[in-house]
């Protein structure tokens, strides 16, 4: 598994989202995901939206994914 594949899956699964994914060992990754779909949702619900884009890869090819999930407005204030 590689960062670019994860980025593509997230962005395809969450229309309008942008993702920055890093991870050097091929199983542990960090991702910043910016999406309007997160508006009004708690962090757990946001994470579930991202996990849904990755399906069975989570816990398999992707051993760990540290997520930071923000709306476009939250991203501007970071």
KALIN-V803246 format. One line per field, one symbol per residue. ss: DSSP state (H for helix, E for strand, - for the rest). phi: phi as a letter, one per 20 degrees, with the letter a starting at -180 (. if undefined). burial: + if it has 16 or more other C-alpha atoms within 10 Angstrom, else -. Layout:
# KALIN-V803246
ss: ???
phi: ???
burial: ???
This chain:
# KALIN-V803246
ss: --HHHHHHHHHHH----EEEEE-----EEEEEEE-HHH----HHHHHHHHHHHHHHHE---E-EEEEEEE-HHHHH--
phi: .cgfffgffffffcgnfccdccreencdccbdcdbffegmdfgfffffffgffdlfffndfdfbcedcdcegffffef
burial: -++--++++++-++--+++++++---+++++++++-++-------++-+++-++-------+--+-+-++++------
